[in-house]
Amino acid sequence: MNLNMQGMLKQVQKMQADMAKVQAELENKTVTEESGGGMVKVVCNGKKEIVSINIDEEIAKSGDKEMMEDLIVAAVNKALQAAGKLAEEEMASVTKGMLPPGLNIPGF
């Protein structure tokens, strides 16, 4: 039984190390989303930090402040969702097989 506990402890320690590595790597992985047919593009990293926002000159020149704000919000929300999905997928690759089926722990 003691060997089993030691083996399990080693697995947990390895999973923790792997998770820390994935979290560090997520800062360098990005997703790009857009709204308004590409009029606004947002790049977000895997840590859900906005890296850049690109606004098409035509929408900027139009002076339609409300539409531009709406397009920015839409693109940012899409980018944050995509970054969250990326992070979940990366973490799932680390925890695969470690958690019982149906057990959903945020961050794992």
N, C-alpha and C positions, 0 to 999 in steps of 0.2 A: 504494500500500500504506500509506503514511503517513496518508493521509486516512481509510482504513478503521480504523486503530488509534486515531486521534483520535476518530472517530465512536463507536467501541466504548467508549473511555474516558469520553466524555460520557454514554453510555447507563448505564454502571456508576455514575458519579457521580450521575446523576438517580435511579437505582434506590436508591442508598444514602440520598439525601435523602428519597425517598418512604418508605423503610422506617423511617427515624427518625421521620418524621411519624406513620406508622401506629402505631409503638410508643408514642409520646406519647399518641395518641388512645385506645389500648387501656385506659389507666388510667381513662378516663371512660365506657367501655362496660361494661355489666354483664350478667350472666346470673343467673337465679334458678332454683334447683332445690329440690326438697322430698323428704321421705321420710315414711313413716307416714301416707300420705293427707293430707299437708299439716300434720302435727303439728310438723314441723321444717322451716323454710325457711332456705336459705342464699343470700346474694347474694355473688357473686364478680366482680371486675373482670377485664378482659382481660389483666392482668398476673399473673393467678392469685393475687391477694390477696383474702382474705375481707373483705368490706365489712360484712356484718351476718349475724347468726344470730337467728332468731325461733323461740322454743319455745312451743307452745300451752300455755295455762295448765293444761288438764286433765292433760297428761302431766307437767307440773312438779308438780302437786298429788298425782299418783298415788304419788309416792315410789319408783317403779320406776327406780332409778338406772341399772341395767344396760341396760334397754330405751331409756332416754333417750340414753345414751352411744352405743348402736348406731345409733339414728336420726340422731344428730348426725354420726357418722362416715359413714354412708351418704349423707346430704345433702351433706356437704362434698366427698366423693369425686365425686359426680355434678356438683357445681358446678365443681370443678377440671377435670374432663374437658370440660365444656361450655365453660369459659373457654379451655382449650387449643384446642378445635375452632374457637372464634371467632377466636383469634389466628392459627391456621393459615389460615383462610379470608381474613382481612384481609391477611395477608402474601402469600397466593397471588394476590390481586388486584394486588399491586405487581409480583410477579415473573413474572406470566403472560407467556409468550412469550419470556422472557429465558433460561430454562434449557432444555436439551435434554429431550425427552420421556424419562421413566423415571429422570431424575437427581433423586434426593431428597436435598436438603441440609437438615438441621434448621434451622429459622428462616427458610427461604426458601419 
